[in-house]
Every structure is written in structure tokens, then in C-alpha cells.
Amino acid sequence: MKQNKNLIERTRALIDETEKTHRYSMSGIYGLYNEIYGTNEVPQSCASCLIRKVKLLKEWLAENDRPTAKPAKTKKRA
């Protein structure tokens, strides 16, 4: 679980940096993508490829960065 938390933090940092600067780190994006999805894709420099990978990383992050939900407490009515 600790490894997954580290991966979530690294993915969030990469996405935040990409959105802030609009610079797409080819090695960073493909490195995390390959690690998360267990692939060995060679980095591509085409803009649409990088944008697509960032989109997939965002989807993965949305699925894996959910806080554990606690059941809501209900008030007893008098």
C-alpha cells in the first residue's frame, strides 16, 4: 500500500506540474505510465500521444486516489 501511495503522489505531482507549466515531460509521463500499467512503451514525442497518456494517468489517479469513505453517522431523533 505504501508503494501505491508513493505512486499516487508522484502521479499527482507530474499532472500538477504539467497543468501548471503546459510542459509535457516525455520521460516522466511514459515512465509513470509504464510503471502503473505494467507496459514497456517507448516514449513518443508527438503531442497527442503525450496528452493521451496524461489523460490516462488522470483517470488512474481518480480511481486510485479516493479517500476511504467512512459511513455517515445518523442522528437519533427524539
PDB file with one MODEL, atoms N, CA, C and O in Angstrom:
MODEL        1
ATOM      1  N   MET A   1       0.823  -1.187   0.000  1.00  0.00           N
ATOM      2  CA  MET A   1       0.000   0.000   0.000  1.00  0.00           C
ATOM      3  C   MET A   1       0.874   1.261   0.000  1.00  0.00           C
ATOM      4  O   MET A   1       0.534   2.259  -0.635  1.00  0.00           O
ATOM      5  N   LYS A   2       2.022   1.205   0.730  1.00  0.00           N
ATOM      6  CA  LYS A   2       2.913   2.354   0.792  1.00  0.00           C
ATOM      7  C   LYS A   2       3.460   2.672  -0.593  1.00  0.00           C
ATOM      8  O   LYS A   2       3.587   3.838  -0.966  1.00  0.00           O
ATOM      9  N   GLN A   3       3.787   1.619  -1.362  1.00  0.00           N
ATOM     10  CA  GLN A   3       4.301   1.823  -2.718  1.00  0.00           C
ATOM     11  C   GLN A   3       3.235   2.496  -3.581  1.00  0.00           C
ATOM     12  O   GLN A   3       3.547   3.394  -4.362  1.00  0.00           O
ATOM     13  N   ASN A   4       1.984   2.069  -3.447  1.00  0.00           N
ATOM     14  CA  ASN A   4       0.891   2.662  -4.210  1.00  0.00           C
ATOM     15  C   ASN A   4       0.711   4.130  -3.830  1.00  0.00           C
ATOM     16  O   ASN A   4       0.428   4.963  -4.691  1.00  0.00           O
ATOM     17  N   LYS A   5       0.873   4.449  -2.559  1.00  0.00           N
ATOM     18  CA  LYS A   5       0.737   5.841  -2.100  1.00  0.00           C
ATOM     19  C   LYS A   5       1.832   6.703  -2.729  1.00  0.00           C
ATOM     20  O   LYS A   5       1.571   7.831  -3.146  1.00  0.00           O
ATOM     21  N   ASN A   6       3.040   6.181  -2.798  1.00  0.00           N
ATOM     22  CA  ASN A   6       4.147   6.888  -3.428  1.00  0.00           C
ATOM     23  C   ASN A   6       3.854   7.108  -4.909  1.00  0.00           C
ATOM     24  O   ASN A   6       4.122   8.185  -5.440  1.00  0.00           O
ATOM     25  N   LEU A   7       3.315   6.111  -5.568  1.00  0.00           N
ATOM     26  CA  LEU A   7       2.966   6.212  -6.981  1.00  0.00           C
ATOM     27  C   LEU A   7       1.878   7.260  -7.193  1.00  0.00           C
ATOM     28  O   LEU A   7       1.926   8.026  -8.155  1.00  0.00           O
ATOM     29  N   ILE A   8       0.910   7.291  -6.304  1.00  0.00           N
ATOM     30  CA  ILE A   8      -0.161   8.293  -6.372  1.00  0.00           C
ATOM     31  C   ILE A   8       0.432   9.696  -6.215  1.00  0.00           C
ATOM     32  O   ILE A   8       0.075  10.607  -6.962  1.00  0.00           O
ATOM     33  N   GLU A   9       1.323   9.871  -5.258  1.00  0.00           N
ATOM     34  CA  GLU A   9       1.933  11.184  -5.026  1.00  0.00           C
ATOM     35  C   GLU A   9       2.764  11.625  -6.224  1.00  0.00           C
ATOM     36  O   GLU A   9       2.703  12.788  -6.624  1.00  0.00           O
ATOM     37  N   ARG A  10       3.538  10.713  -6.799  1.00  0.00           N
ATOM     38  CA  ARG A  10       4.356  11.041  -7.965  1.00  0.00           C
ATOM     39  C   ARG A  10       3.491  11.373  -9.175  1.00  0.00           C
ATOM     40  O   ARG A  10       3.809  12.280  -9.945  1.00  0.00           O
ATOM     41  N   THR A  11       2.399  10.635  -9.340  1.00  0.00           N
ATOM     42  CA  THR A  11       1.491  10.892 -10.461  1.00  0.00           C
ATOM     43  C   THR A  11       0.815  12.242 -10.292  1.00  0.00           C
ATOM     44  O   THR A  11       0.713  13.010 -11.249  1.00  0.00           O
ATOM     45  N   ARG A  12       0.354  12.538  -9.090  1.00  0.00           N
ATOM     46  CA  ARG A  12      -0.289  13.820  -8.819  1.00  0.00           C
ATOM     47  C   ARG A  12       0.686  14.965  -9.090  1.00  0.00           C
ATOM     48  O   ARG A  12       0.307  15.973  -9.687  1.00  0.00           O
ATOM     49  N   ALA A  13       1.938  14.817  -8.655  1.00  0.00           N
ATOM     50  CA  ALA A  13       2.948  15.859  -8.859  1.00  0.00           C
ATOM     51  C   ALA A  13       3.220  16.078 -10.345  1.00  0.00           C
ATOM     52  O   ALA A  13       3.338  17.220 -10.789  1.00  0.00           O
ATOM     53  N   LEU A  14       3.319  15.003 -11.110  1.00  0.00           N
ATOM     54  CA  LEU A  14       3.557  15.126 -12.547  1.00  0.00           C
ATOM     55  C   LEU A  14       2.394  15.829 -13.239  1.00  0.00           C
ATOM     56  O   LEU A  14       2.604  16.719 -14.063  1.00  0.00           O
ATOM     57  N   ILE A  15       1.185  15.436 -12.908  1.00  0.00           N
ATOM     58  CA  ILE A  15      -0.001  16.049 -13.512  1.00  0.00           C
ATOM     59  C   ILE A  15      -0.094  17.525 -13.120  1.00  0.00           C
ATOM     60  O   ILE A  15      -0.376  18.374 -13.966  1.00  0.00           O
ATOM     61  N   ASP A  16       0.139  17.831 -11.852  1.00  0.00           N
ATOM     62  CA  ASP A  16       0.093  19.226 -11.394  1.00  0.00           C
ATOM     63  C   ASP A  16       1.121  20.077 -12.137  1.00  0.00           C
ATOM     64  O   ASP A  16       0.814  21.186 -12.574  1.00  0.00           O
ATOM     65  N   GLU A  17       2.321  19.566 -12.276  1.00  0.00           N
ATOM     66  CA  GLU A  17       3.381  20.298 -12.973  1.00  0.00           C
ATOM     67  C   GLU A  17       3.032  20.486 -14.452  1.00  0.00           C
ATOM     68  O   GLU A  17       3.257  21.557 -15.017  1.00  0.00           O
ATOM     69  N   THR A  18       2.491  19.457 -15.062  1.00  0.00           N
ATOM     70  CA  THR A  18       2.108  19.530 -16.474  1.00  0.00           C
ATOM     71  C   THR A  18       1.009  20.564 -16.685  1.00  0.00           C
ATOM     72  O   THR A  18       1.065  21.350 -17.631  1.00  0.00           O
ATOM     73  N   GLU A  19       0.018  20.565 -15.813  1.00  0.00           N
ATOM     74  CA  GLU A  19      -1.084  21.517 -15.944  1.00  0.00           C
ATOM     75  C   GLU A  19      -0.634  22.947 -15.651  1.00  0.00           C
ATOM     76  O   GLU A  19      -1.135  23.896 -16.253  1.00  0.00           O
ATOM     77  N   LYS A  20       0.304  23.094 -14.733  1.00  0.00           N
ATOM     78  CA  LYS A  20       0.776  24.421 -14.348  1.00  0.00           C
ATOM     79  C   LYS A  20       1.663  25.034 -15.437  1.00  0.00           C
ATOM     80  O   LYS A  20       1.530  26.215 -15.758  1.00  0.00           O
ATOM     81  N   THR A  21       2.561  24.235 -15.999  1.00  0.00           N
ATOM     82  CA  THR A  21       3.554  24.758 -16.943  1.00  0.00           C
ATOM     83  C   THR A  21       3.213  24.502 -18.405  1.00  0.00           C
ATOM     84  O   THR A  21       3.772  25.138 -19.299  1.00  0.00           O
ATOM     85  N   HIS A  22       2.305  23.578 -18.644  1.00  0.00           N
ATOM     86  CA  HIS A  22       1.960  23.139 -20.013  1.00  0.00           C
ATOM     87  C   HIS A  22       3.160  22.527 -20.726  1.00  0.00           C
ATOM     88  O   HIS A  22       3.237  22.532 -21.955  1.00  0.00           O
ATOM     89  N   ARG A  23       4.087  22.003 -19.943  1.00  0.00           N
ATOM     90  CA  ARG A  23       5.240  21.288 -20.490  1.00  0.00           C
ATOM     91  C   ARG A  23       5.041  19.810 -20.207  1.00  0.00           C
ATOM     92  O   ARG A  23       4.740  19.411 -19.082  1.00  0.00           O
ATOM     93  N   TYR A  24       5.211  19.019 -21.228  1.00  0.00           N
ATOM     94  CA  TYR A  24       4.981  17.588 -21.120  1.00  0.00           C
ATOM     95  C   TYR A  24       6.322  16.868 -21.085  1.00  0.00           C
ATOM     96  O   TYR A  24       7.029  16.809 -22.091  1.00  0.00           O
ATOM     97  N   SER A  25       6.668  16.323 -19.927  1.00  0.00           N
ATOM     98  CA  SER A  25       7.919  15.586 -19.768  1.00  0.00           C
ATOM     99  C   SER A  25       7.738  14.180 -20.348  1.00  0.00           C
ATOM    100  O   SER A  25       7.095  13.316 -19.751  1.00  0.00           O
ATOM    101  N   MET A  26       8.320  13.984 -21.520  1.00  0.00           N
ATOM    102  CA  MET A  26       8.169  12.720 -22.224  1.00  0.00           C
ATOM    103  C   MET A  26       8.609  11.538 -21.350  1.00  0.00           C
ATOM    104  O   MET A  26       7.881  10.554 -21.222  1.00  0.00           O
ATOM    105  N   SER A  27       9.786  11.637 -20.758  1.00  0.00           N
ATOM    106  CA  SER A  27      10.300  10.527 -19.948  1.00  0.00           C
ATOM    107  C   SER A  27       9.487  10.340 -18.669  1.00  0.00           C
ATOM    108  O   SER A  27       9.235   9.212 -18.248  1.00  0.00           O
ATOM    109  N   GLY A  28       9.079  11.453 -18.053  1.00  0.00           N
ATOM    110  CA  GLY A  28       8.283  11.366 -16.834  1.00  0.00           C
ATOM    111  C   GLY A  28       6.922  10.746 -17.069  1.00  0.00           C
ATOM    112  O   GLY A  28       6.479   9.890 -16.303  1.00  0.00           O
ATOM    113  N   ILE A  29       6.262  11.178 -18.125  1.00  0.00           N
ATOM    114  CA  ILE A  29       4.923  10.671 -18.445  1.00  0.00           C
ATOM    115  C   ILE A  29       4.981   9.191 -18.789  1.00  0.00           C
ATOM    116  O   ILE A  29       4.226   8.394 -18.232  1.00  0.00           O
ATOM    117  N   TYR A  30       5.869   8.820 -19.698  1.00  0.00           N
ATOM    118  CA  TYR A  30       5.952   7.416 -20.100  1.00  0.00           C
ATOM    119  C   TYR A  30       6.505   6.535 -18.992  1.00  0.00           C
ATOM    120  O   TYR A  30       6.122   5.370 -18.877  1.00  0.00           O
ATOM    121  N   GLY A  31       7.408   7.082 -18.168  1.00  0.00           N
ATOM    122  CA  GLY A  31       7.943   6.309 -17.042  1.00  0.00           C
ATOM    123  C   GLY A  31       6.844   5.915 -16.066  1.00  0.00           C
ATOM    124  O   GLY A  31       6.739   4.753 -15.675  1.00  0.00           O
ATOM    125  N   LEU A  32       6.019   6.893 -15.672  1.00  0.00           N
ATOM    126  CA  LEU A  32       4.914   6.592 -14.752  1.00  0.00           C
ATOM    127  C   LEU A  32       3.862   5.720 -15.417  1.00  0.00           C
ATOM    128  O   LEU A  32       3.347   4.787 -14.802  1.00  0.00           O
ATOM    129  N   TYR A  33       3.541   6.017 -16.670  1.00  0.00           N
ATOM    130  CA  TYR A  33       2.551   5.217 -17.390  1.00  0.00           C
ATOM    131  C   TYR A  33       2.983   3.751 -17.442  1.00  0.00           C
ATOM    132  O   TYR A  33       2.185   2.861 -17.148  1.00  0.00           O
ATOM    133  N   ASN A  34       4.227   3.497 -17.811  1.00  0.00           N
ATOM    134  CA  ASN A  34       4.731   2.125 -17.888  1.00  0.00           C
ATOM    135  C   ASN A  34       4.726   1.445 -16.518  1.00  0.00           C
ATOM    136  O   ASN A  34       4.398   0.264 -16.409  1.00  0.00           O
ATOM    137  N   GLU A  35       5.084   2.183 -15.490  1.00  0.00           N
ATOM    138  CA  GLU A  35       5.098   1.619 -14.133  1.00  0.00           C
ATOM    139  C   GLU A  35       3.685   1.265 -13.672  1.00  0.00           C
ATOM    140  O   GLU A  35       3.467   0.203 -13.089  1.00  0.00           O
ATOM    141  N   ILE A  36       2.739   2.145 -13.930  1.00  0.00           N
ATOM    142  CA  ILE A  36       1.361   1.934 -13.476  1.00  0.00           C
ATOM    143  C   ILE A  36       0.691   0.796 -14.235  1.00  0.00           C
ATOM    144  O   ILE A  36       0.052  -0.071 -13.639  1.00  0.00           O
ATOM    145  N   TYR A  37       0.843   0.809 -15.542  1.00  0.00           N
ATOM    146  CA  TYR A  37       0.128  -0.163 -16.377  1.00  0.00           C
ATOM    147  C   TYR A  37       0.949  -1.411 -16.706  1.00  0.00           C
ATOM    148  O   TYR A  37       0.468  -2.298 -17.410  1.00  0.00           O
ATOM    149  N   GLY A  38       2.176  -1.484 -16.206  1.00  0.00           N
ATOM    150  CA  GLY A  38       2.997  -2.673 -16.414  1.00  0.00           C
ATOM    151  C   GLY A  38       3.370  -2.887 -17.876  1.00  0.00           C
ATOM    152  O   GLY A  38       3.458  -4.023 -18.342  1.00  0.00           O
ATOM    153  N   THR A  39       3.589  -1.791 -18.594  1.00  0.00           N
ATOM    154  CA  THR A  39       3.967  -1.880 -20.003  1.00  0.00           C
ATOM    155  C   THR A  39       5.406  -1.412 -20.166  1.00  0.00           C
ATOM    156  O   THR A  39       6.052  -1.002 -19.202  1.00  0.00           O
ATOM    157  N   ASN A  40       5.889  -1.479 -21.375  1.00  0.00           N
ATOM    158  CA  ASN A  40       7.240  -1.020 -21.676  1.00  0.00           C
ATOM    159  C   ASN A  40       7.215  -0.204 -22.959  1.00  0.00           C
ATOM    160  O   ASN A  40       8.003  -0.440 -23.875  1.00  0.00           O
ATOM    161  N   GLU A  41       6.292   0.767 -23.017  1.00  0.00           N
ATOM    162  CA  GLU A  41       6.152   1.585 -24.217  1.00  0.00           C
ATOM    163  C   GLU A  41       7.329   2.549 -24.340  1.00  0.00           C
ATOM    164  O   GLU A  41       7.805   3.105 -23.350  1.00  0.00           O
ATOM    165  N   VAL A  42       7.779   2.732 -25.562  1.00  0.00           N
ATOM    166  CA  VAL A  42       8.863   3.655 -25.851  1.00  0.00           C
ATOM    167  C   VAL A  42       8.275   5.067 -25.908  1.00  0.00           C
ATOM    168  O   VAL A  42       7.251   5.282 -26.555  1.00  0.00           O
ATOM    169  N   PRO A  43       8.914   6.028 -25.238  1.00  0.00           N
ATOM    170  CA  PRO A  43       8.387   7.397 -25.267  1.00  0.00           C
ATOM    171  C   PRO A  43       8.248   7.945 -26.682  1.00  0.00           C
ATOM    172  O   PRO A  43       9.137   7.795 -27.519  1.00  0.00           O
ATOM    173  N   GLN A  44       7.116   8.578 -26.922  1.00  0.00           N
ATOM    174  CA  GLN A  44       6.823   9.225 -28.197  1.00  0.00           C
ATOM    175  C   GLN A  44       6.742  10.720 -27.949  1.00  0.00           C
ATOM    176  O   GLN A  44       6.212  11.159 -26.928  1.00  0.00           O
ATOM    177  N   SER A  45       7.261  11.490 -28.868  1.00  0.00           N
ATOM    178  CA  SER A  45       7.264  12.941 -28.671  1.00  0.00           C
ATOM    179  C   SER A  45       6.058  13.645 -29.296  1.00  0.00           C
ATOM    180  O   SER A  45       5.930  14.864 -29.178  1.00  0.00           O
ATOM    181  N   CYS A  46       5.184  12.904 -29.950  1.00  0.00           N
ATOM    182  CA  CYS A  46       4.035  13.572 -30.565  1.00  0.00           C
ATOM    183  C   CYS A  46       3.106  14.101 -29.465  1.00  0.00           C
ATOM    184  O   CYS A  46       2.857  13.430 -28.463  1.00  0.00           O
ATOM    185  N   ALA A  47       2.609  15.306 -29.676  1.00  0.00           N
ATOM    186  CA  ALA A  47       1.796  15.978 -28.659  1.00  0.00           C
ATOM    187  C   ALA A  47       0.559  15.178 -28.298  1.00  0.00           C
ATOM    188  O   ALA A  47       0.232  15.048 -27.119  1.00  0.00           O
ATOM    189  N   SER A  48      -0.137  14.638 -29.295  1.00  0.00           N
ATOM    190  CA  SER A  48      -1.370  13.907 -28.995  1.00  0.00           C
ATOM    191  C   SER A  48      -1.088  12.642 -28.183  1.00  0.00           C
ATOM    192  O   SER A  48      -1.913  12.236 -27.364  1.00  0.00           O
ATOM    193  N   CYS A  49       0.071  12.018 -28.405  1.00  0.00           N
ATOM    194  CA  CYS A  49       0.433  10.820 -27.620  1.00  0.00           C
ATOM    195  C   CYS A  49       0.648  11.193 -26.154  1.00  0.00           C
ATOM    196  O   CYS A  49       0.179  10.498 -25.253  1.00  0.00           O
ATOM    197  N   LEU A  50       1.359  12.294 -25.927  1.00  0.00           N
ATOM    198  CA  LEU A  50       1.627  12.736 -24.552  1.00  0.00           C
ATOM    199  C   LEU A  50       0.342  13.163 -23.855  1.00  0.00           C
ATOM    200  O   LEU A  50       0.137  12.847 -22.683  1.00  0.00           O
ATOM    201  N   ILE A  51      -0.519  13.875 -24.563  1.00  0.00           N
ATOM    202  CA  ILE A  51      -1.792  14.314 -23.983  1.00  0.00           C
ATOM    203  C   ILE A  51      -2.648  13.111 -23.617  1.00  0.00           C
ATOM    204  O   ILE A  51      -3.281  13.093 -22.562  1.00  0.00           O
ATOM    205  N   ARG A  52      -2.669  12.106 -24.488  1.00  0.00           N
ATOM    206  CA  ARG A  52      -3.452  10.891 -24.229  1.00  0.00           C
ATOM    207  C   ARG A  52      -2.928  10.156 -22.995  1.00  0.00           C
ATOM    208  O   ARG A  52      -3.715   9.676 -22.179  1.00  0.00           O
ATOM    209  N   LYS A  53      -1.606  10.066 -22.855  1.00  0.00           N
ATOM    210  CA  LYS A  53      -1.021   9.382 -21.693  1.00  0.00           C
ATOM    211  C   LYS A  53      -1.341  10.143 -20.405  1.00  0.00           C
ATOM    212  O   LYS A  53      -1.644   9.531 -19.381  1.00  0.00           O
ATOM    213  N   VAL A  54      -1.274  11.479 -20.456  1.00  0.00           N
ATOM    214  CA  VAL A  54      -1.608  12.263 -19.267  1.00  0.00           C
ATOM    215  C   VAL A  54      -3.077  12.057 -18.910  1.00  0.00           C
ATOM    216  O   VAL A  54      -3.421  11.968 -17.732  1.00  0.00           O
ATOM    217  N   LYS A  55      -3.937  11.982 -19.910  1.00  0.00           N
ATOM    218  CA  LYS A  55      -5.359  11.727 -19.660  1.00  0.00           C
ATOM    219  C   LYS A  55      -5.544  10.372 -18.969  1.00  0.00           C
ATOM    220  O   LYS A  55      -6.325  10.260 -18.024  1.00  0.00           O
ATOM    221  N   LEU A  56      -4.838   9.357 -19.432  1.00  0.00           N
ATOM    222  CA  LEU A  56      -4.928   8.036 -18.808  1.00  0.00           C
ATOM    223  C   LEU A  56      -4.374   8.062 -17.386  1.00  0.00           C
ATOM    224  O   LEU A  56      -4.910   7.392 -16.502  1.00  0.00           O
ATOM    225  N   LEU A  57      -3.316   8.822 -17.158  1.00  0.00           N
ATOM    226  CA  LEU A  57      -2.776   8.958 -15.803  1.00  0.00           C
ATOM    227  C   LEU A  57      -3.773   9.657 -14.886  1.00  0.00           C
ATOM    228  O   LEU A  57      -3.910   9.287 -13.720  1.00  0.00           O
ATOM    229  N   LYS A  58      -4.473  10.670 -15.410  1.00  0.00           N
ATOM    230  CA  LYS A  58      -5.502  11.355 -14.623  1.00  0.00           C
ATOM    231  C   LYS A  58      -6.635  10.400 -14.266  1.00  0.00           C
ATOM    232  O   LYS A  58      -7.133  10.418 -13.140  1.00  0.00           O
ATOM    233  N   GLU A  59      -7.041   9.569 -15.216  1.00  0.00           N
ATOM    234  CA  GLU A  59      -8.109   8.594 -14.946  1.00  0.00           C
ATOM    235  C   GLU A  59      -7.662   7.601 -13.883  1.00  0.00           C
ATOM    236  O   GLU A  59      -8.426   7.273 -12.976  1.00  0.00           O
ATOM    237  N   TRP A  60      -6.422   7.119 -13.992  1.00  0.00           N
ATOM    238  CA  TRP A  60      -5.897   6.185 -12.997  1.00  0.00           C
ATOM    239  C   TRP A  60      -5.858   6.849 -11.627  1.00  0.00           C
ATOM    240  O   TRP A  60      -6.229   6.241 -10.622  1.00  0.00           O
ATOM    241  N   LEU A  61      -5.407   8.104 -11.593  1.00  0.00           N
ATOM    242  CA  LEU A  61      -5.321   8.818 -10.331  1.00  0.00           C
ATOM    243  C   LEU A  61      -6.701   8.993  -9.703  1.00  0.00           C
ATOM    244  O   LEU A  61      -6.857   8.827  -8.493  1.00  0.00           O
ATOM    245  N   ALA A  62      -7.686   9.322 -10.506  1.00  0.00           N
ATOM    246  CA  ALA A  62      -9.053   9.494  -9.995  1.00  0.00           C
ATOM    247  C   ALA A  62      -9.578   8.198  -9.385  1.00  0.00           C
ATOM    248  O   ALA A  62     -10.308   8.225  -8.394  1.00  0.00           O
ATOM    249  N   GLU A  63      -9.214   7.082  -9.968  1.00  0.00           N
ATOM    250  CA  GLU A  63      -9.667   5.786  -9.454  1.00  0.00           C
ATOM    251  C   GLU A  63      -8.915   5.357  -8.198  1.00  0.00           C
ATOM    252  O   GLU A  63      -9.479   4.679  -7.340  1.00  0.00           O
ATOM    253  N   ASN A  64      -7.662   5.742  -8.086  1.00  0.00           N
ATOM    254  CA  ASN A  64      -6.816   5.235  -7.004  1.00  0.00           C
ATOM    255  C   ASN A  64      -6.538   6.221  -5.889  1.00  0.00           C
ATOM    256  O   ASN A  64      -5.923   5.853  -4.888  1.00  0.00           O
ATOM    257  N   ASP A  65      -6.969   7.453  -6.031  1.00  0.00           N
ATOM    258  CA  ASP A  65      -6.690   8.465  -5.022  1.00  0.00           C
ATOM    259  C   ASP A  65      -7.950   8.837  -4.251  1.00  0.00           C
ATOM    260  O   ASP A  65      -8.111   9.974  -3.807  1.00  0.00           O
ATOM    261  N   ARG A  66      -8.818   7.885  -4.103  1.00  0.00           N
ATOM    262  CA  ARG A  66     -10.058   8.125  -3.358  1.00  0.00           C
ATOM    263  C   ARG A  66      -9.819   7.916  -1.873  1.00  0.00           C
ATOM    264  O   ARG A  66      -9.232   6.911  -1.471  1.00  0.00           O
ATOM    265  N   PRO A  67     -10.268   8.857  -1.058  1.00  0.00           N
ATOM    266  CA  PRO A  67     -10.157   8.634   0.384  1.00  0.00           C
ATOM    267  C   PRO A  67     -11.112   7.510   0.799  1.00  0.00           C
ATOM    268  O   PRO A  67     -12.179   7.329   0.213  1.00  0.00           O
ATOM    269  N   THR A  68     -10.708   6.782   1.797  1.00  0.00           N
ATOM    270  CA  THR A  68     -11.592   5.721   2.269  1.00  0.00           C
ATOM    271  C   THR A  68     -12.818   6.349   2.899  1.00  0.00           C
ATOM    272  O   THR A  68     -12.722   7.155   3.824  1.00  0.00           O
ATOM    273  N   ALA A  69     -13.950   5.970   2.389  1.00  0.00           N
ATOM    274  CA  ALA A  69     -15.216   6.557   2.856  1.00  0.00           C
ATOM    275  C   ALA A  69     -15.599   5.963   4.195  1.00  0.00           C
ATOM    276  O   ALA A  69     -15.536   4.750   4.396  1.00  0.00           O
ATOM    277  N   LYS A  70     -15.996   6.832   5.106  1.00  0.00           N
ATOM    278  CA  LYS A  70     -16.489   6.382   6.404  1.00  0.00           C
ATOM    279  C   LYS A  70     -18.003   6.510   6.380  1.00  0.00           C
ATOM    280  O   LYS A  70     -18.540   7.473   5.833  1.00  0.00           O
ATOM    281  N   PRO A  71     -18.682   5.552   6.963  1.00  0.00           N
ATOM    282  CA  PRO A  71     -20.141   5.648   6.978  1.00  0.00           C
ATOM    283  C   PRO A  71     -20.598   6.891   7.734  1.00  0.00           C
ATOM    284  O   PRO A  71     -20.059   7.231   8.787  1.00  0.00           O
ATOM    285  N   ALA A  72     -21.578   7.544   7.187  1.00  0.00           N
ATOM    286  CA  ALA A  72     -22.109   8.749   7.826  1.00  0.00           C
ATOM    287  C   ALA A  72     -22.850   8.379   9.103  1.00  0.00           C
ATOM    288  O   ALA A  72     -23.576   7.386   9.150  1.00  0.00           O
ATOM    289  N   LYS A  73     -22.657   9.183  10.122  1.00  0.00           N
ATOM    290  CA  LYS A  73     -23.371   8.945  11.374  1.00  0.00           C
ATOM    291  C   LYS A  73     -24.738   9.614  11.263  1.00  0.00           C
ATOM    292  O   LYS A  73     -24.870  10.739  10.781  1.00  0.00           O
ATOM    293  N   THR A  74     -25.714   8.905  11.712  1.00  0.00           N
ATOM    294  CA  THR A  74     -27.068   9.477  11.687  1.00  0.00           C
ATOM    295  C   THR A  74     -27.448   9.892  13.101  1.00  0.00           C
ATOM    296  O   THR A  74     -27.123   9.218  14.079  1.00  0.00           O
ATOM    297  N   LYS A  75     -28.135  11.006  13.177  1.00  0.00           N
ATOM    298  CA  LYS A  75     -28.604  11.485  14.477  1.00  0.00           C
ATOM    299  C   LYS A  75     -29.906  10.801  14.818  1.00  0.00           C
ATOM    300  O   LYS A  75     -30.780  10.610  13.972  1.00  0.00           O
ATOM    301  N   LYS A  76     -30.011  10.438  16.088  1.00  0.00           N
ATOM    302  CA  LYS A  76     -31.258   9.832  16.538  1.00  0.00           C
ATOM    303  C   LYS A  76     -32.271  10.927  16.807  1.00  0.00           C
ATOM    304  O   LYS A  76     -31.963  11.945  17.426  1.00  0.00           O
ATOM    305  N   ARG A  77     -33.439  10.707  16.350  1.00  0.00           N
ATOM    306  CA  ARG A  77     -34.493  11.690  16.597  1.00  0.00           C
ATOM    307  C   ARG A  77     -35.179  11.387  17.916  1.00  0.00           C
ATOM    308  O   ARG A  77     -35.415  10.231  18.266  1.00  0.00           O
ATOM    309  N   ALA A  78     -35.488  12.432  18.626  1.00  0.00           N
ATOM    310  CA  ALA A  78     -36.121  12.280  19.935  1.00  0.00           C
ATOM    311  C   ALA A  78     -37.612  12.164  19.818  1.00  0.00           C
ATOM    312  O   ALA A  78     -38.302  12.029  20.829  1.00  0.00           O
TER     313      ALA A  78
ENDMDL
END
